Amino acid sequence: VEYKLVALSSEQPGASSAFTEMGSDQGSTEAVGWQTAHFCSWPQSLELELAERSVLSHMQILSHEYKIASHIELWVRDEQCFDQSGDTRLGKFSLSDNTQRNFERREMRTVQLAGACCTHLRLVIVGCHINIKNLFSQAAVVSIRLYGAPHESVAASPLGLEQGSATLMCNSPRTDQLGDLAVDSSL
């Protein structure tokens, strides 16, 4: 699912807020994506606007090797749904502090989004892991990839919206078993 970055709470001056394409530079330590400002106040957020209203099944997020978010909350908004006001919280997940890998490898997490229908996805970074390399108390997200399908194509399928969303969940990338991701069952 295509998206564009539309809002940031802070950004490291001189750092590009463009995310790398998943898979192309994920091994490169030079690809940094979005970084918070030095010694920013928490929480920090970034908001993605989807190219079209979509049903999201999964998100893959690639974290920096030492500028690591401790917890990330996920929120969605559907500007085309008039019976819903504001953002809906999907849940939260945590990232490893990376001490076991000596801050040399990036962590990729695949998170289920439970077939959320939305036009916007907001990531709220609650805080960062403090470590010997993260001198300025920052968090960085190298890349984000969203999986799903346009709402219209899912709703128009012979399976219908509910069954079509379930099919998307089965056909998406492997999902890590995230015990701390609390997805709202009403979605």
Solvent accessible surface area in square Angstrom, and as a share of the most:
residue,aa,sasa,rsa
1,V,56,0.32
2,E,136,0.61
3,Y,56,0.21
4,K,122,0.52
5,L,47,0.23
6,V,65,0.37
7,A,47,0.36
8,L,57,0.29
9,S,61,0.39
10,S,26,0.17
11,E,57,0.26
12,Q,33,0.15
13,P,106,0.67
14,G,91,0.87
15,A,22,0.17
16,S,69,0.44
17,S,35,0.23
18,A,70,0.54
19,F,37,0.16
20,T,30,0.18
21,E,115,0.52
22,M,18,0.08
23,G,49,0.47
24,S,77,0.50
25,D,61,0.32
26,Q,68,0.30
27,G,72,0.70
28,S,39,0.25
29,T,90,0.52
30,E,152,0.68
31,A,11,0.09
32,V,43,0.24
33,G,4,0.04
34,W,0,0.00
35,Q,12,0.06
36,T,0,0.00
37,A,25,0.19
38,H,76,0.34
39,F,135,0.56
40,C,20,0.12
41,S,89,0.57
42,W,77,0.27
43,P,85,0.54
44,Q,10,0.04
45,S,27,0.17
46,L,1,0.00
47,E,23,0.10
48,L,0,0.00
49,E,57,0.26
50,L,9,0.05
51,A,77,0.59
52,E,97,0.44
53,R,53,0.19
54,S,2,0.01
55,V,1,0.00
56,L,0,0.00
57,S,0,0.00
58,H,3,0.01
59,M,0,0.00
60,Q,22,0.10
61,I,1,0.00
62,L,6,0.03
63,S,2,0.01
64,H,7,0.03
65,E,13,0.06
66,Y,55,0.21
67,K,30,0.13
68,I,4,0.02
69,A,2,0.01
70,S,19,0.12
71,H,70,0.31
72,I,0,0.00
73,E,36,0.16
74,L,1,0.00
75,W,60,0.21
76,V,7,0.04
77,R,60,0.22
78,D,9,0.05
79,E,98,0.44
80,Q,101,0.45
81,C,36,0.21
82,F,191,0.79
83,D,132,0.68
84,Q,69,0.31
85,S,109,0.70
86,G,47,0.45
87,D,43,0.22
88,T,26,0.15
89,R,89,0.32
90,L,3,0.01
91,G,0,0.00
92,K,77,0.33
93,F,0,0.00
94,S,31,0.20
95,L,10,0.05
96,S,46,0.29
97,D,58,0.30
98,N,5,0.02
99,T,75,0.44
100,Q,176,0.78
101,R,102,0.37
102,N,92,0.47
103,F,15,0.06
104,E,117,0.53
105,R,167,0.61
106,R,38,0.14
107,E,28,0.12
108,M,64,0.29
109,R,38,0.14
110,T,8,0.05
111,V,0,0.00
112,Q,77,0.34
113,L,1,0.01
114,A,36,0.28
115,G,15,0.15
116,A,3,0.02
117,C,37,0.22
118,C,0,0.00
119,T,11,0.07
120,H,14,0.06
121,L,0,0.00
122,R,62,0.23
123,L,0,0.00
124,V,12,0.07
125,I,0,0.00
126,V,63,0.36
127,G,12,0.12
128,C,18,0.11
129,H,42,0.19
130,I,128,0.65
131,N,23,0.12
132,I,142,0.72
133,K,94,0.40
134,N,5,0.03
135,L,128,0.64
136,F,84,0.35
137,S,25,0.16
138,Q,2,0.01
139,A,0,0.00
140,A,2,0.01
141,V,4,0.02
142,V,0,0.00
143,S,1,0.00
144,I,9,0.04
145,R,79,0.29
146,L,3,0.01
147,Y,55,0.21
148,G,26,0.25
149,A,18,0.14
150,P,51,0.32
151,H,28,0.13
152,E,143,0.64
153,S,62,0.40
154,V,10,0.06
155,A,45,0.35
156,A,85,0.66
157,S,34,0.22
158,P,142,0.90
159,L,98,0.49
160,G,26,0.25
161,L,73,0.36
162,E,152,0.68
163,Q,99,0.44
164,G,7,0.07
165,S,17,0.11
166,A,46,0.35
167,T,52,0.30
168,L,33,0.17
169,M,45,0.20
170,C,111,0.66
171,N,117,0.60
172,S,26,0.17
173,P,37,0.23
174,R,187,0.68
175,T,20,0.12
176,D,32,0.17
177,Q,169,0.75
178,L,24,0.12
179,G,84,0.81
180,D,61,0.32
181,L,27,0.14
182,A,64,0.49
183,V,55,0.31
184,D,61,0.32
185,S,114,0.73
186,S,94,0.61
187,L,83,0.41
